[in-house]
Amino acid sequence: MSDEPGDKKDVMIIVNGRENTVSKADLTSDQLVKLAFDDPPTGEFICFTITYRKGQGNKPEGTLAEGEIVKVKDGMIFNVTATDKS
């Protein structure tokens, strides 16, 4: 297996305490919500907060806003919480 750019490589990440194997180098906030919840909460006032740690070298931890994309690496940890803004 080659490590050339563009090669797909499975990566193990942890989302809300559960291990997930993904084959993408980048994940969107929406994809992380789907990994975090079997049945994501919905509603007009529901928003999600996504924090991560053990990330890429230039930004090992942070918060992911709705619509943003994050580069994932093996062992990265995500916490996804739903909040009712009402």
C-alpha positions as YAML, in Angstrom:
chain: A
units: angstrom
residues:
- id: 1
  name: MET
  ca: [0.00, 0.00, 0.00]
- id: 2
  name: SER
  ca: [1.34, 3.40, -0.96]
- id: 3
  name: ASP
  ca: [1.17, 6.60, 1.08]
- id: 4
  name: GLU
  ca: [0.91, 8.78, -2.01]
- id: 5
  name: PRO
  ca: [-1.51, 11.74, -1.84]
- id: 6
  name: GLY
  ca: [-4.94, 10.66, -2.96]
- id: 7
  name: ASP
  ca: [-4.58, 7.13, -1.60]
- id: 8
  name: LYS
  ca: [-7.45, 6.26, 0.72]
- id: 9
  name: LYS
  ca: [-6.37, 5.08, 4.13]
- id: 10
  name: ASP
  ca: [-8.69, 3.92, 6.89]
- id: 11
  name: VAL
  ca: [-8.39, 5.99, 10.06]
- id: 12
  name: MET
  ca: [-9.76, 5.14, 13.51]
- id: 13
  name: ILE
  ca: [-11.38, 8.09, 15.30]
- id: 14
  name: ILE
  ca: [-13.38, 8.30, 18.52]
- id: 15
  name: VAL
  ca: [-16.72, 10.13, 18.45]
- id: 16
  name: ASN
  ca: [-18.58, 10.50, 21.76]
- id: 17
  name: GLY
  ca: [-16.58, 7.62, 23.22]
- id: 18
  name: ARG
  ca: [-17.25, 5.20, 20.34]
- id: 19
  name: GLU
  ca: [-14.57, 4.03, 17.92]
- id: 20
  name: ASN
  ca: [-15.33, 4.64, 14.24]
- id: 21
  name: THR
  ca: [-13.27, 3.73, 11.20]
- id: 22
  name: VAL
  ca: [-13.46, 6.24, 8.37]
- id: 23
  name: SER
  ca: [-11.83, 6.17, 4.96]
- id: 24
  name: LYS
  ca: [-11.84, 9.91, 4.36]
- id: 25
  name: ALA
  ca: [-9.07, 12.35, 5.15]
- id: 26
  name: ASP
  ca: [-11.62, 15.13, 5.75]
- id: 27
  name: LEU
  ca: [-14.93, 15.05, 7.60]
- id: 28
  name: THR
  ca: [-17.68, 17.66, 7.69]
- id: 29
  name: SER
  ca: [-19.54, 18.73, 10.80]
- id: 30
  name: ASP
  ca: [-22.66, 16.98, 9.42]
- id: 31
  name: GLN
  ca: [-20.77, 13.70, 8.99]
- id: 32
  name: LEU
  ca: [-19.51, 13.90, 12.58]
- id: 33
  name: VAL
  ca: [-23.07, 14.49, 13.87]
- id: 34
  name: LYS
  ca: [-24.22, 11.36, 12.01]
- id: 35
  name: LEU
  ca: [-21.37, 9.35, 13.56]
- id: 36
  name: ALA
  ca: [-22.20, 10.71, 17.03]
- id: 37
  name: PHE
  ca: [-25.94, 10.00, 17.05]
- id: 38
  name: ASP
  ca: [-27.86, 7.01, 15.74]
- id: 39
  name: ASP
  ca: [-30.90, 9.29, 15.55]
- id: 40
  name: PRO
  ca: [-29.67, 12.92, 15.67]
- id: 41
  name: PRO
  ca: [-31.95, 15.39, 17.46]
- id: 42
  name: THR
  ca: [-33.77, 17.70, 15.06]
- id: 43
  name: GLY
  ca: [-35.75, 20.88, 15.37]
- id: 44
  name: GLU
  ca: [-35.71, 24.54, 14.60]
- id: 45
  name: PHE
  ca: [-33.61, 25.44, 17.63]
- id: 46
  name: ILE
  ca: [-31.22, 22.46, 17.74]
- id: 47
  name: CYS
  ca: [-27.55, 23.19, 17.16]
- id: 48
  name: PHE
  ca: [-24.46, 21.04, 17.63]
- id: 49
  name: THR
  ca: [-21.18, 21.80, 19.32]
- id: 50
  name: ILE
  ca: [-18.23, 19.76, 18.07]
- id: 51
  name: THR
  ca: [-14.90, 19.82, 19.86]
- id: 52
  name: TYR
  ca: [-11.84, 17.78, 18.99]
- id: 53
  name: ARG
  ca: [-8.39, 16.92, 20.28]
- id: 54
  name: LYS
  ca: [-5.38, 14.90, 19.17]
- id: 55
  name: GLY
  ca: [-5.75, 16.51, 15.73]
- id: 56
  name: GLN
  ca: [-3.29, 17.54, 13.04]
- id: 57
  name: GLY
  ca: [-0.01, 19.14, 14.16]
- id: 58
  name: ASN
  ca: [-0.85, 22.76, 13.31]
- id: 59
  name: LYS
  ca: [-4.21, 22.63, 15.14]
- id: 60
  name: PRO
  ca: [-4.30, 19.69, 17.56]
- id: 61
  name: GLU
  ca: [-7.50, 20.82, 19.30]
- id: 62
  name: GLY
  ca: [-10.39, 23.14, 18.62]
- id: 63
  name: THR
  ca: [-14.06, 23.60, 17.84]
- id: 64
  name: LEU
  ca: [-15.73, 22.81, 14.54]
- id: 65
  name: ALA
  ca: [-18.52, 25.13, 13.44]
- id: 66
  name: GLU
  ca: [-21.52, 24.08, 11.37]
- id: 67
  name: GLY
  ca: [-20.50, 23.58, 7.75]
- id: 68
  name: GLU
  ca: [-16.77, 23.36, 8.51]
- id: 69
  name: ILE
  ca: [-14.42, 20.56, 7.51]
- id: 70
  name: VAL
  ca: [-11.64, 19.04, 9.60]
- id: 71
  name: LYS
  ca: [-8.70, 16.87, 8.53]
- id: 72
  name: VAL
  ca: [-8.77, 13.66, 10.55]
- id: 73
  name: LYS
  ca: [-5.92, 11.54, 11.77]
- id: 74
  name: ASP
  ca: [-5.69, 8.19, 13.51]
- id: 75
  name: GLY
  ca: [-6.73, 8.38, 17.18]
- id: 76
  name: MET
  ca: [-8.42, 11.79, 16.91]
- id: 77
  name: ILE
  ca: [-11.14, 12.36, 19.52]
- id: 78
  name: PHE
  ca: [-14.42, 14.22, 18.88]
- id: 79
  name: ASN
  ca: [-17.15, 15.26, 21.30]
- id: 80
  name: VAL
  ca: [-20.47, 16.18, 19.71]
- id: 81
  name: THR
  ca: [-23.26, 17.67, 21.83]
- id: 82
  name: ALA
  ca: [-26.73, 18.86, 20.85]
- id: 83
  name: THR
  ca: [-28.12, 22.06, 22.35]
- id: 84
  name: ASP
  ca: [-31.64, 23.49, 22.20]
- id: 85
  name: LYS
  ca: [-31.25, 27.26, 21.63]
- id: 86
  name: SER
  ca: [-34.86, 28.05, 22.61]
...
